[in-house]
């Protein structure tokens, strides 16, 4: 098996993301790699919308719900885990963060949400797979 040092796992609190985390934990334990859980805050797309304190609080609450259980699961399994957050378009933020952080691999949960490709992969996993040069493992 290839040697990995840094594995990026996008998290959103879904069962799909948790399946990705489970596989990343297996890989990390085999290669003594560090997992970084990455949560992307959804920011308003229209320039005229003000990002209110209530929106920030709700986004922070969602991040805690996604990251907290993931951290506990990784630590319980004996895997090294840290987390980071970003804001913007989920797929592009994952790609930028992975490249900037020089990750060896991205492990992402798949989900079917619409469209032909997205039925099998999910729009975010499909985007990440096609926009990064870093190896991507899509977990169904």
N, C-alpha and C positions, 0 to 999 in steps of 0.2 A: 504494500500500500504506500502511496505517496506520503511524504512528510509534510504536515501542515503546522504552521506556528500560530496563525491568526485566522479565525473563522468569523465571518460576519453573519448574523442571523437577524433579519428584519422581524420585528414583533408588532402585533396589533391586538393581542389578546384572544385571537380566534383559535379554534381547534386546528385549523390549517397551519397557522404559525407555530403552534405547539408541537405538531408533528415534525415540522422542520427543526425545531429546537431539539426534540428527542434524537433525531438523526445526527445533528451537530454534536450533541453530547457524546454519542457513541464514537464519532470520528475524533473528537477532541481527546477523549480518554485513550484511544489507541495511539495517538501521535503526540500526546502531552501538549496540545494546542490550547490557546486562550480563545474563549468565545466572547464576542462583543454583541450584546443584544442592542438593536437599533430601532428606536421608535420615531416615527415621523409625525409631527403635528400638522394637521391640515389647516392651512392658512387661507383666508378669504382670497378668492381668485380675482375679484373685481377691485380695481384700484379705489373706488369710491366707498368701499365698505371699511369701517373702522374696526380694528381688532379690539374688542372691549375686554374689560377685566373679567367679566363673566365668561366670555369665550376662552380666555386664557386659563381660568380656573377649571373649566370643564375639560379643556385639552390636557391640563396637568393631571386631572383625576383619571382620565383614560390612560395616560402614559403609566401612571402608578399601577393601575389594574393590569396592564400588559406586562410591565417589567418586573414587578414584585414577585408574582408566582414563577416567572421564568427564572429569576435569580435563585429562588429557593430550590427549584427543581434541579438546576445545574449544580448548586452547592451540595445538595443532598446526594447527588450522583458522584460527587468528587471532581467535578470539572471546574476549571478556572473560568470565572464569568465577570465581566464588567458591562456597563451599559452607557450608551450615548443617546442623545436625542437630536433631531433636526426638524426643520420646518419647511413646508412647501409641497411640491408635487412628489408623491411618494416614490415612484419609480426613479425619477431623475435624482432625487436626494440620496437614495440607496446607491445608485451608480457612482455619483460624485464622492460620497463618503467612503465607499469601498476603494476607489482608486486613490484618493488622497491618503487613506490610511494604509495603503499597500497590503491589503488583505490577500491571503492565499486562496481563499474560497468564500463564496456566498452560498449559504444554505437557506432556501426559502420555501415556505409552504405554498402549495398550489391550491387554487379553488376555481370552480367554474362560475362565472358571473354573467357571461353573455358573449355573443360573437362566436365564430368558428374556432379560432385559436384559443380564445379566452374560455371556451367551454371546457377545454382540457387543462389549461394551465392557470388561468386567471390573468387579468390585464396587467397587474403589477409584476408578477413573475415573468410573463411574456416580455414585457418591456425590459426588465433587468437582463434577461437572457440575451436579448438582441442588442443591447446598448453598452454592455461591458465587455472587456477583454479578459476579465477575471473568470476563472472557472465557476460555474453555477450548478448547484445540485438542487433540482426542483423536486420536492417531496410531496407525493399525492396521498 
